[in-house]
Amino acid sequence: MARVVVAGRLVAAVAAVSLLGGAVVGCGSGADEGKAAAVSGVAVRTSPIAGQLAGLPAAVDGPRIVVGKPDAPRTAQVLVDPKCGHCARFEEAGGESLLKLAVAGQVKIEYLLASFLDRDGASGSVRAVNALRASADAGKFAEYHAAVFASQPKGKFTDELLLRIADEVPGLRGPEFDAAVKDQKYKGWVAEAEKGFEATGAQGTPMVLVDGAPVGSKDGALFEAGAFVRALKGVGVGASA
């Protein structure tokens, strides 16, 4: 049973996910999520579709970062914590499939970036979400988001690692972005994003919601690209079969 700490309370993830009609597949409190590791040894990667993501618009909307064309016919909410290993698996499979649909103008994605795994800075999730928020200002969120999850370390996210990842996103590094990362400029927004995540009723990640209901959680389709595309079509997201 995945368990998470939210707002100072230890909650069984199964309870909230059951209320949403999903399954318990994801990250909990993650006692091992923040073990120290040498940043220099972390492999920095980018998304195989980084070139397509470069032109994908993103805008901050309250606690959410909305990716895709504003006139897209459907909306999907994506709930992830940067240090959640299951979220990295999702982003590589179902998450990439969802982004391809966003590139095609078939869906816009509302990202709710959680940081519940970051107990007293143990995992670096707060720093990672802060950097992701800064990348939105630079117009590079989709590319950087994909690279952050592709480069998820065994240890915690640090400013040094987050800037190394940014080096792989053309045009992202600069005085303004670097300062926002090092000074945690958006730490207040990170807390707002966590509250937005909690407001959905979810207590674990990853989760994708369409019309308030989880998609791909019960059968693990989140973690298999083709299966997730079929699951999305089942709720009217994406081209008809």
ChimeraX attribute file (.defattr): number of C-alpha atoms within 10 A of each C-alpha:
attribute: neighborCount
match mode: 1-to-1
recipient: residues
	/A:1	12
	/A:2	17
	/A:3	19
	/A:4	21
	/A:5	19
	/A:6	18
	/A:7	11
	/A:8	8
	/A:9	8
	/A:10	11
	/A:11	18
	/A:12	18
	/A:13	24
	/A:14	19
	/A:15	16
	/A:16	18
	/A:17	21
	/A:18	12
	/A:19	12
	/A:20	16
	/A:21	12
	/A:22	21
	/A:23	20
	/A:24	23
	/A:25	21
	/A:26	22
	/A:27	25
	/A:28	22
	/A:29	21
	/A:30	20
	/A:31	12
	/A:32	13
	/A:33	23
	/A:34	21
	/A:35	12
	/A:36	14
	/A:37	13
	/A:38	11
	/A:39	19
	/A:40	10
	/A:41	9
	/A:42	15
	/A:43	13
	/A:44	21
	/A:45	15
	/A:46	20
	/A:47	21
	/A:48	13
	/A:49	13
	/A:50	16
	/A:51	12
	/A:52	15
	/A:53	23
	/A:54	17
	/A:55	14
	/A:56	21
	/A:57	19
	/A:58	23
	/A:59	17
	/A:60	14
	/A:61	10
	/A:62	11
	/A:63	19
	/A:64	23
	/A:65	22
	/A:66	25
	/A:67	24
	/A:68	26
	/A:69	18
	/A:70	16
	/A:71	10
	/A:72	16
	/A:73	13
	/A:74	18
	/A:75	20
	/A:76	23
	/A:77	22
	/A:78	24
	/A:79	25
	/A:80	27
	/A:81	27
	/A:82	32
	/A:83	31
	/A:84	27
	/A:85	21
	/A:86	19
	/A:87	25
	/A:88	22
	/A:89	18
	/A:90	27
	/A:91	26
	/A:92	20
	/A:93	20
	/A:94	26
	/A:95	23
	/A:96	17
	/A:97	21
	/A:98	25
	/A:99	24
	/A:100	19
	/A:101	19
	/A:102	24
	/A:103	21
	/A:104	17
	/A:105	18
	/A:106	20
	/A:107	24
	/A:108	27
	/A:109	26
	/A:110	23
	/A:111	21
	/A:112	26
	/A:113	30
	/A:114	29
	/A:115	28
	/A:116	30
	/A:117	28
	/A:118	23
	/A:119	18
	/A:120	8
	/A:121	15
	/A:122	19
	/A:123	29
	/A:124	24
	/A:125	27
	/A:126	30
	/A:127	27
	/A:128	28
	/A:129	29
	/A:130	25
	/A:131	30
	/A:132	26
	/A:133	28
	/A:134	23
	/A:135	24
	/A:136	23
	/A:137	15
	/A:138	16
	/A:139	18
	/A:140	24
	/A:141	27
	/A:142	25
	/A:143	26
	/A:144	28
	/A:145	25
	/A:146	23
	/A:147	23
	/A:148	27
	/A:149	27
	/A:150	21
	/A:151	22
	/A:152	23
	/A:153	26
	/A:154	18
	/A:155	19
	/A:156	25
	/A:157	26
	/A:158	20
	/A:159	19
	/A:160	14
	/A:161	23
	/A:162	25
	/A:163	17
	/A:164	19
	/A:165	24
	/A:166	27
	/A:167	15
	/A:168	17
	/A:169	19
	/A:170	11
	/A:171	11
	/A:172	24
	/A:173	18
	/A:174	11
	/A:175	8
	/A:176	12
	/A:177	21
	/A:178	19
	/A:179	14
	/A:180	17
	/A:181	25
	/A:182	16
	/A:183	13
	/A:184	20
	/A:185	17
	/A:186	19
	/A:187	18
	/A:188	10
	/A:189	17
	/A:190	26
	/A:191	19
	/A:192	18
	/A:193	23
	/A:194	23
	/A:195	19
	/A:196	18
	/A:197	26
	/A:198	18
	/A:199	10
	/A:200	15
	/A:201	14
	/A:202	21
	/A:203	29
	/A:204	32
	/A:205	29
	/A:206	28
	/A:207	25
	/A:208	26
	/A:209	20
	/A:210	17
	/A:211	11
	/A:212	12
	/A:213	17
	/A:214	20
	/A:215	23
	/A:216	23
	/A:217	23
	/A:218	13
	/A:219	14
	/A:220	16
	/A:221	20
	/A:222	30
	/A:223	22
	/A:224	17
	/A:225	19
	/A:226	14
	/A:227	18
	/A:228	24
	/A:229	22
	/A:230	17
	/A:231	20
	/A:232	23
	/A:233	14
	/A:234	13
	/A:235	13
	/A:236	13
	/A:237	21
	/A:238	22
	/A:239	11
	/A:240	8
	/A:241	6
